[in-house]
Amino acid sequence: MSSSQFLKRRNALWQRLRELLAEDDSANSPEFEAALLELSELIGWERTRVLAGLGLTEMELLEDQP
């Protein structure tokens, strides 16, 4: 993957995660989890660090679950 492709994919994943957060209950959706995992693997960050980049903690996600 070229650096340009990497940056485009990374930015698209961050954007998608922010969009899903703006939707009701989407932070606990399979789509959110898949995007979170893909971004985490792409940039080499642990899940908690990606969540922190979104202004979230694991506990906040768990509290929002029904």
All heavy atoms as a GROMACS GRO file, in nm:
protein
  531
    1MET      N    1   0.085  -0.117   0.000
    1MET     CA    2   0.000   0.000   0.000
    1MET      C    3   0.090   0.124   0.000
    1MET      O    4   0.180   0.135   0.082
    1MET     CB    5  -0.090  -0.003   0.126
    1MET     CG    6  -0.176   0.118   0.142
    1MET     SD    7  -0.280   0.121   0.291
    1MET     CE    8  -0.385  -0.019   0.270
    2SER      N    9   0.062   0.214  -0.092
    2SER     CA   10   0.141   0.337  -0.097
    2SER      C   11   0.105   0.427   0.021
    2SER      O   12   0.001   0.409   0.085
    2SER     CB   13   0.116   0.410  -0.228
    2SER     OG   14  -0.014   0.469  -0.227
    3SER      N   15   0.190   0.523   0.048
    3SER     CA   16   0.162   0.614   0.161
    3SER      C   17   0.035   0.694   0.136
    3SER      O   18  -0.041   0.722   0.228
    3SER     CB   19   0.281   0.707   0.187
    3SER     OG   20   0.309   0.786   0.075
    4SER      N   21   0.009   0.726   0.012
    4SER     CA   22  -0.114   0.798  -0.023
    4SER      C   23  -0.238   0.712   0.004
    4SER      O   24  -0.337   0.759   0.061
    4SER     CB   25  -0.107   0.839  -0.170
    4SER     OG   26  -0.231   0.863  -0.223
    5GLN      N   27  -0.232   0.586  -0.034
    5GLN     CA   28  -0.343   0.493  -0.009
    5GLN      C   29  -0.362   0.472   0.141
    5GLN      O   30  -0.474   0.466   0.189
    5GLN     CB   31  -0.318   0.359  -0.077
    5GLN     CG   32  -0.324   0.363  -0.226
    5GLN     CD   33  -0.276   0.232  -0.287
    5GLN    OE1   34  -0.180   0.170  -0.239
    5GLN    NE2   35  -0.344   0.188  -0.391
    6PHE      N   36  -0.251   0.459   0.214
    6PHE     CA   37  -0.256   0.442   0.358
    6PHE      C   38  -0.328   0.560   0.424
    6PHE      O   39  -0.418   0.542   0.506
    6PHE     CB   40  -0.114   0.428   0.414
    6PHE     CG   41  -0.108   0.435   0.564
    6PHE    CD1   42  -0.132   0.322   0.641
    6PHE    CD2   43  -0.080   0.555   0.628
    6PHE    CE1   44  -0.128   0.328   0.780
    6PHE    CE2   45  -0.075   0.562   0.767
    6PHE     CZ   46  -0.099   0.448   0.843
    7LEU      N   47  -0.288   0.681   0.388
    7LEU     CA   48  -0.348   0.801   0.447
    7LEU      C   49  -0.497   0.812   0.414
    7LEU      O   50  -0.578   0.846   0.500
    7LEU     CB   51  -0.273   0.926   0.402
    7LEU     CG   52  -0.131   0.940   0.454
    7LEU    CD1   53  -0.062   1.060   0.390
    7LEU    CD2   54  -0.131   0.952   0.605
    8LYS      N   55  -0.532   0.781   0.290
    8LYS     CA   56  -0.673   0.787   0.251
    8LYS      C   57  -0.756   0.686   0.329
    8LYS      O   58  -0.865   0.716   0.377
    8LYS     CB   59  -0.689   0.763   0.101
    8LYS     CG   60  -0.648   0.882   0.017
    8LYS     CD   61  -0.663   0.852  -0.130
    8LYS     CE   62  -0.612   0.970  -0.213
    8LYS     NZ   63  -0.620   0.942  -0.356
    9ARG      N   64  -0.705   0.565   0.344
    9ARG     CA   65  -0.778   0.461   0.418
    9ARG      C   66  -0.787   0.496   0.565
    9ARG      O   67  -0.893   0.483   0.628
    9ARG     CB   68  -0.710   0.324   0.399
    9ARG     CG   69  -0.789   0.212   0.461
    9ARG     CD   70  -0.922   0.197   0.388
    9ARG     NE   71  -1.009   0.107   0.460
    9ARG     CZ   72  -1.141   0.120   0.467
    9ARG    NH1   73  -1.203   0.216   0.403
    9ARG    NH2   74  -1.213   0.036   0.537
   10ARG      N   75  -0.674   0.541   0.623
   10ARG     CA   76  -0.674   0.580   0.764
   10ARG      C   77  -0.775   0.692   0.790
   10ARG      O   78  -0.857   0.683   0.881
   10ARG     CB   79  -0.534   0.627   0.803
   10ARG     CG   80  -0.523   0.666   0.950
   10ARG     CD   81  -0.407   0.756   0.978
   10ARG     NE   82  -0.427   0.883   0.910
   10ARG     CZ   83  -0.336   0.979   0.907
   10ARG    NH1   84  -0.220   0.963   0.964
   10ARG    NH2   85  -0.361   1.093   0.844
   11ASN      N   86  -0.773   0.794   0.707
   11ASN     CA   87  -0.865   0.906   0.726
   11ASN      C   88  -1.010   0.864   0.706
   11ASN      O   89  -1.099   0.910   0.779
   11ASN     CB   90  -0.828   1.020   0.631
   11ASN     CG   91  -0.696   1.084   0.666
   11ASN    OD1   92  -0.642   1.061   0.773
   11ASN    ND2   93  -0.644   1.164   0.574
   12ALA      N   94  -1.035   0.776   0.610
   12ALA     CA   95  -1.171   0.728   0.586
   12ALA      C   96  -1.224   0.649   0.706
   12ALA      O   97  -1.341   0.661   0.743
   12ALA     CB   98  -1.176   0.642   0.459
   13LEU      N   99  -1.137   0.570   0.768
   13LEU     CA  100  -1.179   0.493   0.885
   13LEU      C  101  -1.208   0.583   1.004
   13LEU      O  102  -1.307   0.564   1.074
   13LEU     CB  103  -1.073   0.388   0.920
   13LEU     CG  104  -1.066   0.269   0.824
   13LEU    CD1  105  -0.939   0.189   0.846
   13LEU    CD2  106  -1.190   0.182   0.838
   14TRP      N  107  -1.122   0.683   1.028
   14TRP     CA  108  -1.149   0.778   1.137
   14TRP      C  109  -1.283   0.849   1.112
   14TRP      O  110  -1.364   0.864   1.203
   14TRP     CB  111  -1.038   0.883   1.148
   14TRP     CG  112  -0.917   0.840   1.224
   14TRP    CD1  113  -0.792   0.823   1.174
   14TRP    CD2  114  -0.907   0.810   1.365
   14TRP    NE1  115  -0.706   0.784   1.274
   14TRP    CE2  116  -0.773   0.776   1.392
   14TRP    CE3  117  -0.999   0.809   1.469
   14TRP    CZ2  118  -0.729   0.742   1.520
   14TRP    CZ3  119  -0.954   0.775   1.596
   14TRP    CH2  120  -0.821   0.742   1.620
   15GLN      N  121  -1.304   0.891   0.988
   15GLN     CA  122  -1.429   0.960   0.955
   15GLN      C  123  -1.549   0.869   0.976
   15GLN      O  124  -1.651   0.910   1.031
   15GLN     CB  125  -1.425   1.010   0.810
   15GLN     CG  126  -1.552   1.083   0.770
   15GLN     CD  127  -1.545   1.135   0.627
   15GLN    OE1  128  -1.440   1.133   0.563
   15GLN    NE2  129  -1.657   1.182   0.577
   16ARG      N  130  -1.539   0.745   0.933
   16ARG     CA  131  -1.651   0.651   0.949
   16ARG      C  132  -1.682   0.627   1.096
   16ARG      O  133  -1.798   0.623   1.136
   16ARG     CB  134  -1.620   0.518   0.879
   16ARG     CG  135  -1.736   0.423   0.881
   16ARG     CD  136  -1.852   0.481   0.802
   16ARG     NE  137  -1.970   0.397   0.819
   16ARG     CZ  138  -2.093   0.442   0.835
   16ARG    NH1  139  -2.118   0.571   0.834
   16ARG    NH2  140  -2.192   0.360   0.850
   17LEU      N  141  -1.579   0.614   1.178
   17LEU     CA  142  -1.601   0.595   1.321
   17LEU      C  143  -1.672   0.716   1.382
   17LEU      O  144  -1.765   0.701   1.461
   17LEU     CB  145  -1.469   0.568   1.392
   17LEU     CG  146  -1.408   0.430   1.367
   17LEU    CD1  147  -1.265   0.425   1.420
   17LEU    CD2  148  -1.494   0.320   1.428
   18ARG      N  149  -1.631   0.836   1.342
   18ARG     CA  150  -1.697   0.956   1.394
   18ARG      C  151  -1.842   0.963   1.347
   18ARG      O  152  -1.930   1.003   1.423
   18ARG     CB  153  -1.620   1.082   1.352
   18ARG     CG  154  -1.489   1.098   1.428
   18ARG     CD  155  -1.426   1.234   1.402
   18ARG     NE  156  -1.392   1.255   1.262
   18ARG     CZ  157  -1.276   1.222   1.205
   18ARG    NH1  158  -1.182   1.166   1.278
   18ARG    NH2  159  -1.255   1.246   1.079
   19GLU      N  160  -1.868   0.925   1.222
   19GLU     CA  161  -2.005   0.924   1.171
   19GLU      C  162  -2.091   0.825   1.249
   19GLU      O  163  -2.205   0.855   1.284
   19GLU     CB  164  -2.006   0.885   1.023
   19GLU     CG  165  -1.952   0.992   0.932
   19GLU     CD  166  -1.932   0.943   0.789
   19GLU    OE1  167  -1.950   0.821   0.761
   19GLU    OE2  168  -1.896   1.026   0.704
   20LEU      N  169  -2.037   0.708   1.275
   20LEU     CA  170  -2.112   0.607   1.350
   20LEU      C  171  -2.140   0.652   1.492
   20LEU      O  172  -2.246   0.623   1.547
   20LEU     CB  173  -2.038   0.473   1.349
   20LEU     CG  174  -2.039   0.401   1.214
   20LEU    CD1  175  -1.938   0.288   1.213
   20LEU    CD2  176  -2.178   0.351   1.180
   21LEU      N  177  -2.046   0.724   1.552
   21LEU     CA  178  -2.068   0.776   1.687
   21LEU      C  179  -2.182   0.877   1.691
   21LEU      O  180  -2.252   0.889   1.790
   21LEU     CB  181  -1.941   0.841   1.742
   21LEU     CG  182  -1.834   0.746   1.790
   21LEU    CD1  183  -1.709   0.824   1.829
   21LEU    CD2  184  -1.885   0.664   1.907
   22ALA      N  185  -2.199   0.949   1.581
   22ALA     CA  186  -2.304   1.051   1.575
   22ALA      C  187  -2.443   0.988   1.564
   22ALA      O  188  -2.543   1.051   1.595
   22ALA     CB  189  -2.280   1.144   1.457
   23GLU      N  190  -2.448   0.862   1.520
   23GLU     CA  191  -2.576   0.790   1.508
   23GLU      C  192  -2.609   0.724   1.642
   23GLU      O  193  -2.520   0.682   1.715
   23GLU     CB  194  -2.566   0.683   1.400
   23GLU     CG  195  -2.540   0.739   1.262
   23GLU     CD  196  -2.515   0.632   1.159
   23GLU    OE1  197  -2.540   0.512   1.188
   23GLU    OE2  198  -2.470   0.666   1.048
   24ASP      N  199  -2.735   0.714   1.674
   24ASP     CA  200  -2.778   0.650   1.799
   24ASP      C  201  -2.735   0.504   1.804
   24ASP      O  202  -2.760   0.428   1.711
   24ASP     CB  203  -2.930   0.656   1.814
   24ASP     CG  204  -2.977   0.794   1.855
   24ASP    OD1  205  -2.894   0.875   1.899
   24ASP    OD2  206  -3.098   0.820   1.843
   25ASP      N  207  -2.673   0.466   1.914
   25ASP     CA  208  -2.632   0.328   1.942
   25ASP      C  209  -2.540   0.265   1.839
   25ASP      O  210  -2.521   0.144   1.840
   25ASP     CB  211  -2.755   0.238   1.961
   25ASP     CG  212  -2.837   0.278   2.082
   25ASP    OD1  213  -2.777   0.325   2.181
   25ASP    OD2  214  -2.960   0.264   2.076
   26SER      N  215  -2.484   0.344   1.751
   26SER     CA  216  -2.397   0.287   1.649
   26SER      C  217  -2.258   0.255   1.701
   26SER      O  218  -2.184   0.182   1.637
   26SER     CB  219  -2.387   0.381   1.529
   26SER     OG  220  -2.512   0.385   1.463
   27ALA      N  221  -2.222   0.309   1.817
   27ALA     CA  222  -2.090   0.280   1.872
   27ALA      C  223  -2.081   0.135   1.919
   27ALA      O  224  -1.972   0.084   1.938
   27ALA     CB  225  -2.059   0.374   1.988
   28ASN      N  226  -2.193   0.070   1.936
   28ASN     CA  227  -2.192  -0.071   1.976
   28ASN      C  228  -2.230  -0.164   1.861
   28ASN      O  229  -2.257  -0.281   1.883
   28ASN     CB  230  -2.287  -0.092   2.095
   28ASN     CG  231  -2.233  -0.025   2.219
   28ASN    OD1  232  -2.118  -0.041   2.254
   28ASN    ND2  233  -2.316   0.054   2.284
   29SER      N  234  -2.232  -0.110   1.741
   29SER     CA  235  -2.273  -0.189   1.626
   29SER      C  236  -2.157  -0.272   1.572
   29SER      O  237  -2.039  -0.239   1.593
   29SER     CB  238  -2.325  -0.098   1.514
   29SER     OG  239  -2.217  -0.026   1.456
   30PRO      N  240  -2.187  -0.380   1.502
   30PRO     CA  241  -2.082  -0.459   1.438
   30PRO      C  242  -1.999  -0.377   1.340
   30PRO      O  243  -1.879  -0.398   1.326
   30PRO     CB  244  -2.158  -0.570   1.366
   30PRO     CG  245  -2.288  -0.581   1.439
   30PRO     CD  246  -2.319  -0.441   1.486
   31GLU      N  247  -2.064  -0.283   1.273
   31GLU     CA  248  -1.993  -0.198   1.176
   31GLU      C  249  -1.889  -0.110   1.248
   31GLU      O  250  -1.776  -0.094   1.200
   31GLU     CB  251  -2.090  -0.110   1.099
   31GLU     CG  252  -2.024  -0.031   0.989
   31GLU     CD  253  -2.121   0.053   0.908
   31GLU    OE1  254  -2.242   0.050   0.934
   31GLU    OE2  255  -2.072   0.123   0.818
   32PHE      N  256  -1.925  -0.056   1.364
   32PHE     CA  257  -1.831   0.025   1.442
   32PHE      C  258  -1.714  -0.062   1.486
   32PHE      O  259  -1.598  -0.022   1.474
   32PHE     CB  260  -1.901   0.085   1.564
   32PHE     CG  261  -1.812   0.172   1.648
   32PHE    CD1  262  -1.795   0.306   1.617
   32PHE    CD2  263  -1.745   0.120   1.757
   32PHE    CE1  264  -1.712   0.387   1.695
   32PHE    CE2  265  -1.661   0.199   1.835
   32PHE     CZ  266  -1.646   0.333   1.804
   33GLU      N  267  -1.744  -0.179   1.537
   33GLU     CA  268  -1.638  -0.270   1.583
   33GLU      C  269  -1.545  -0.310   1.470
   33GLU      O  270  -1.424  -0.317   1.488
   33GLU     CB  271  -1.699  -0.394   1.649
   33GLU     CG  272  -1.763  -0.365   1.783
   33GLU     CD  273  -1.664  -0.313   1.886
   33GLU    OE1  274  -1.547  -0.358   1.890
   33GLU    OE2  275  -1.705  -0.226   1.965
   34ALA      N  276  -1.601  -0.335   1.351
   34ALA     CA  277  -1.519  -0.374   1.236
   34ALA      C  278  -1.427  -0.260   1.193
   34ALA      O  279  -1.309  -0.281   1.166
   34ALA     CB  280  -1.608  -0.417   1.120
   35ALA      N  281  -1.481  -0.138   1.188
   35ALA     CA  282  -1.400  -0.022   1.150
   35ALA      C  283  -1.293   0.006   1.255
   35ALA      O  284  -1.179   0.038   1.222
   35ALA     CB  285  -1.489   0.101   1.130
   36LEU      N  286  -1.329  -0.010   1.382
   36LEU     CA  287  -1.234   0.009   1.491
   36LEU      C  288  -1.119  -0.091   1.482
   36LEU      O  289  -1.002  -0.053   1.493
   36LEU     CB  290  -1.306  -0.004   1.626
   36LEU     CG  291  -1.224   0.018   1.751
   36LEU    CD1  292  -1.175   0.161   1.760
   36LEU    CD2  293  -1.306  -0.016   1.874
   37LEU      N  294  -1.151  -0.216   1.458
   37LEU     CA  295  -1.049  -0.320   1.445
   37LEU      C  296  -0.959  -0.294   1.324
   37LEU      O  297  -0.836  -0.303   1.334
   37LEU     CB  298  -1.115  -0.457   1.434
   37LEU     CG  299  -1.020  -0.575   1.414
   37LEU    CD1  300  -0.925  -0.589   1.533
   37LEU    CD2  301  -1.099  -0.703   1.394
   38GLU      N  302  -1.020  -0.258   1.212
   38GLU     CA  303  -0.941  -0.233   1.091
   38GLU      C  304  -0.846  -0.116   1.113
   38GLU      O  305  -0.728  -0.122   1.076
   38GLU     CB  306  -1.032  -0.206   0.972
   38GLU     CG  307  -0.954  -0.189   0.843
   38GLU     CD  308  -1.039  -0.165   0.720
   38GLU    OE1  309  -1.163  -0.181   0.728
   38GLU    OE2  310  -0.981  -0.128   0.616
   39LEU      N  311  -0.896  -0.007   1.172
   39LEU     CA  312  -0.810   0.108   1.197
   39LEU      C  313  -0.698   0.072   1.294
   39LEU      O  314  -0.582   0.109   1.274
   39LEU     CB  315  -0.893   0.226   1.251
   39LEU     CG  316  -0.813   0.352   1.282
   39LEU    CD1  317  -0.745   0.407   1.157
   39LEU    CD2  318  -0.903   0.457   1.345
   40SER      N  319  -0.732   0.000   1.398
   40SER     CA  320  -0.634  -0.041   1.497
   40SER      C  321  -0.522  -0.121   1.433
   40SER      O  322  -0.403  -0.096   1.459
   40SER     CB  323  -0.703  -0.124   1.606
   40SER     OG  324  -0.611  -0.168   1.701
   41GLU      N  325  -0.557  -0.214   1.349
   41GLU     CA  326  -0.457  -0.296   1.280
   41GLU      C  327  -0.378  -0.214   1.179
   41GLU      O  328  -0.257  -0.233   1.165
   41GLU     CB  329  -0.524  -0.416   1.212
   41GLU     CG  330  -0.577  -0.517   1.311
   41GLU     CD  331  -0.655  -0.630   1.246
   41GLU    OE1  332  -0.685  -0.621   1.124
   41GLU    OE2  333  -0.687  -0.726   1.318
   42LEU      N  334  -0.444  -0.124   1.110
   42LEU     CA  335  -0.379  -0.043   1.008
   42LEU      C  336  -0.273   0.049   1.067
   42LEU      O  337  -0.162   0.060   1.014
   42LEU     CB  338  -0.483   0.041   0.932
   42LEU     CG  339  -0.430   0.130   0.821
   42LEU    CD1  340  -0.380   0.046   0.704
   42LEU    CD2  341  -0.536   0.228   0.775
   43ILE      N  342  -0.305   0.114   1.179
   43ILE     CA  343  -0.212   0.213   1.234
   43ILE      C  344  -0.128   0.158   1.349
   43ILE      O  345  -0.041   0.227   1.400
   43ILE     CB  346  -0.284   0.342   1.276
   43ILE    CG1  347  -0.386   0.319   1.388
   43ILE    CG2  348  -0.349   0.407   1.155
   43ILE    CD1  349  -0.455   0.445   1.437
   44GLY      N  350  -0.158   0.036   1.392
   44GLY     CA  351  -0.078  -0.027   1.497
   44GLY      C  352  -0.106   0.027   1.636
   44GLY      O  353  -0.018   0.023   1.722
   45TRP      N  354  -0.226   0.076   1.657
   45TRP     CA  355  -0.267   0.126   1.789
   45TRP      C  356  -0.356   0.023   1.856
   45TRP      O  357  -0.435  -0.044   1.789
   45TRP     CB  358  -0.346   0.254   1.778
   45TRP     CG  359  -0.268   0.378   1.744
   45TRP    CD1  360  -0.139   0.384   1.704
   45TRP    CD2  361  -0.318   0.511   1.746
   45TRP    NE1  362  -0.105   0.515   1.681
   45TRP    CE2  363  -0.213   0.595   1.706
   45TRP    CE3  364  -0.441   0.567   1.776
   45TRP    CZ2  365  -0.227   0.733   1.697
   45TRP    CZ3  366  -0.455   0.704   1.767
   45TRP    CH2  367  -0.348   0.786   1.729
   46GLU      N  368  -0.347   0.015   1.988
   46GLU     CA  369  -0.438  -0.069   2.064
   46GLU      C  370  -0.577  -0.007   2.062
   46GLU      O  371  -0.592   0.114   2.043
   46GLU     CB  372  -0.390  -0.082   2.208
   46GLU     CG  373  -0.262  -0.159   2.223
   46GLU     CD  374  -0.218  -0.172   2.368
   46GLU    OE1  375  -0.298  -0.141   2.458
   46GLU    OE2  376  -0.104  -0.213   2.389
   47ARG      N  377  -0.676  -0.089   2.083
   47ARG     CA  378  -0.816  -0.046   2.082
   47ARG      C  379  -0.840   0.073   2.174
   47ARG      O  380  -0.906   0.169   2.135
   47ARG     CB  381  -0.903  -0.165   2.126
   47ARG     CG  382  -1.047  -0.135   2.144
   47ARG     CD  383  -1.119  -0.257   2.206
   47ARG     NE  384  -1.257  -0.224   2.235
   47ARG     CZ  385  -1.356  -0.230   2.148
   47ARG    NH1  386  -1.335  -0.266   2.024
   47ARG    NH2  387  -1.479  -0.197   2.184
   48THR      N  388  -0.784   0.069   2.294
   48THR     CA  389  -0.807   0.178   2.390
   48THR      C  390  -0.751   0.310   2.340
   48THR      O  391  -0.809   0.416   2.366
   48THR     CB  392  -0.747   0.145   2.528
   48THR    OG1  393  -0.610   0.111   2.512
   48THR    CG2  394  -0.821   0.030   2.593
   49ARG      N  395  -0.641   0.305   2.268
   49ARG     CA  396  -0.582   0.428   2.214
   49ARG      C  397  -0.669   0.486   2.102
   49ARG      O  398  -0.684   0.607   2.091
   49ARG     CB  399  -0.441   0.400   2.164
   49ARG     CG  400  -0.365   0.523   2.127
   49ARG     CD  401  -0.220   0.491   2.100
   49ARG     NE  402  -0.149   0.609   2.057
   49ARG     CZ  403  -0.028   0.608   2.006
   49ARG    NH1  404   0.038   0.494   1.994
   49ARG    NH2  405   0.030   0.720   1.968
   50VAL      N  406  -0.724   0.400   2.018
   50VAL     CA  407  -0.814   0.447   1.912
   50VAL      C  408  -0.939   0.509   1.975
   50VAL      O  409  -0.983   0.617   1.934
   50VAL     CB  410  -0.851   0.333   1.814
   50VAL    CG1  411  -0.955   0.382   1.713
   50VAL    CG2  412  -0.728   0.281   1.742
   51LEU      N  413  -0.994   0.440   2.075
   51LEU     CA  414  -1.111   0.495   2.144
   51LEU      C  415  -1.078   0.631   2.206
   51LEU      O  416  -1.158   0.724   2.198
   51LEU     CB  417  -1.160   0.399   2.252
   51LEU     CG  418  -1.227   0.271   2.201
   51LEU    CD1  419  -1.257   0.178   2.318
   51LEU    CD2  420  -1.353   0.302   2.122
   52ALA      N  421  -0.961   0.644   2.265
   52ALA     CA  422  -0.920   0.772   2.323
   52ALA      C  423  -0.912   0.879   2.215
   52ALA      O  424  -0.949   0.995   2.239
   52ALA     CB  425  -0.787   0.758   2.395
   53GLY      N  426  -0.868   0.842   2.097
   53GLY     CA  427  -0.863   0.936   1.985
   53GLY      C  428  -1.001   0.985   1.944
   53GLY      O  429  -1.015   1.092   1.885
   54LEU      N  430  -1.102   0.906   1.978
   54LEU     CA  431  -1.241   0.944   1.951
   54LEU      C  432  -1.304   1.012   2.072
   54LEU      O  433  -1.421   1.049   2.069
   54LEU     CB  434  -1.323   0.820   1.915
   54LEU     CG  435  -1.284   0.750   1.786
   54LEU    CD1  436  -1.349   0.612   1.778
   54LEU    CD2  437  -1.323   0.834   1.665
   55GLY      N  438  -1.227   1.024   2.179
   55GLY     CA  439  -1.279   1.085   2.301
   55GLY      C  440  -1.362   0.991   2.385
   55GLY      O  441  -1.448   1.033   2.461
   56LEU      N  442  -1.338   0.861   2.370
   56LEU     CA  443  -1.414   0.759   2.441
   56LEU      C  444  -1.324   0.672   2.526
   56LEU      O  445  -1.203   0.665   2.505
   56LEU     CB  446  -1.485   0.666   2.341
   56LEU     CG  447  -1.593   0.724   2.255
   56LEU    CD1  448  -1.636   0.620   2.152
   56LEU    CD2  449  -1.711   0.767   2.338
   57THR      N  450  -1.387   0.601   2.618
   57THR     CA  451  -1.319   0.495   2.692
   57THR      C  452  -1.399   0.367   2.671
   57THR      O  453  -1.515   0.371   2.630
   57THR     CB  454  -1.313   0.525   2.843
   57THR    OG1  455  -1.446   0.526   2.895
   57THR    CG2  456  -1.243   0.657   2.871
   58GLU      N  457  -1.337   0.256   2.700
   58GLU     CA  458  -1.406   0.127   2.690
   58GLU      C  459  -1.528   0.126   2.781
   58GLU      O  460  -1.634   0.074   2.746
   58GLU     CB  461  -1.310   0.014   2.728
   58GLU     CG  462  -1.361  -0.123   2.696
   58GLU     CD  463  -1.360  -0.153   2.547
   58GLU    OE1  464  -1.263  -0.120   2.479
   58GLU    OE2  465  -1.458  -0.212   2.499
   59MET      N  466  -1.516   0.185   2.899
   59MET     CA  467  -1.625   0.189   2.995
   59MET      C  468  -1.746   0.264   2.938
   59MET      O  469  -1.860   0.222   2.956
   59MET     CB  470  -1.580   0.254   3.125
   59MET     CG  471  -1.681   0.242   3.235
   59MET     SD  472  -1.720   0.070   3.277
   59MET     CE  473  -1.589   0.034   3.388
   60GLU      N  474  -1.722   0.373   2.867
   60GLU     CA  475  -1.832   0.449   2.808
   60GLU      C  476  -1.908   0.365   2.705
   60GLU      O  477  -2.030   0.373   2.695
   60GLU     CB  478  -1.780   0.577   2.744
   60GLU     CG  479  -1.738   0.681   2.845
   60GLU     CD  480  -1.670   0.799   2.782
   60GLU    OE1  481  -1.580   0.780   2.696
   60GLU    OE2  482  -1.707   0.912   2.818
   61LEU      N  483  -1.835   0.285   2.627
   61LEU     CA  484  -1.901   0.198   2.530
   61LEU      C  485  -1.987   0.094   2.602
   61LEU      O  486  -2.099   0.064   2.559
   61LEU     CB  487  -1.799   0.128   2.441
   61LEU     CG  488  -1.734   0.210   2.333
   61LEU    CD1  489  -1.638   0.123   2.252
   61LEU    CD2  490  -1.834   0.277   2.243
   62LEU      N  491  -1.935   0.036   2.709
   62LEU     CA  492  -2.009  -0.065   2.783
   62LEU      C  493  -2.133  -0.005   2.848
   62LEU      O  494  -2.238  -0.070   2.855
   62LEU     CB  495  -1.920  -0.129   2.889
   62LEU     CG  496  -1.803  -0.212   2.835
   62LEU    CD1  497  -1.713  -0.257   2.950
   62LEU    CD2  498  -1.852  -0.330   2.753
   63GLU      N  499  -2.124   0.118   2.896
   63GLU     CA  500  -2.239   0.184   2.961
   63GLU      C  501  -2.351   0.210   2.863
   63GLU      O  502  -2.467   0.213   2.900
   63GLU     CB  503  -2.195   0.316   3.025
   63GLU     CG  504  -2.109   0.298   3.146
   63GLU     CD  505  -2.051   0.430   3.197
   63GLU    OE1  506  -2.072   0.534   3.132
   63GLU    OE2  507  -1.984   0.426   3.301
   64ASP      N  508  -2.317   0.229   2.735
   64ASP     CA  509  -2.418   0.259   2.633
   64ASP      C  510  -2.489   0.136   2.581
   64ASP      O  511  -2.584   0.146   2.507
   64ASP     CB  512  -2.353   0.334   2.516
   64ASP     CG  513  -2.315   0.476   2.553
   64ASP    OD1  514  -2.371   0.527   2.654
   64ASP    OD2  515  -2.231   0.534   2.484
   65GLN      N  516  -2.442   0.018   2.619
   65GLN     CA  517  -2.506  -0.105   2.572
   65GLN      C  518  -2.638  -0.124   2.644
   65GLN      O  519  -2.650  -0.097   2.763
   65GLN     CB  520  -2.416  -0.225   2.594
   65GLN     CG  521  -2.299  -0.228   2.503
   65GLN     CD  522  -2.214  -0.353   2.521
   65GLN    OE1  523  -2.235  -0.431   2.614
   65GLN    NE2  524  -2.120  -0.373   2.434
   66PRO      N  525  -2.738  -0.178   2.572
   66PRO     CA  526  -2.868  -0.202   2.637
   66PRO      C  527  -2.863  -0.315   2.737
   66PRO      O  528  -2.781  -0.396   2.741
   66PRO     CB  529  -2.960  -0.240   2.520
   66PRO     CG  530  -2.875  -0.258   2.400
   66PRO     CD  531  -2.737  -0.210   2.434
   0.00000   0.00000   0.00000
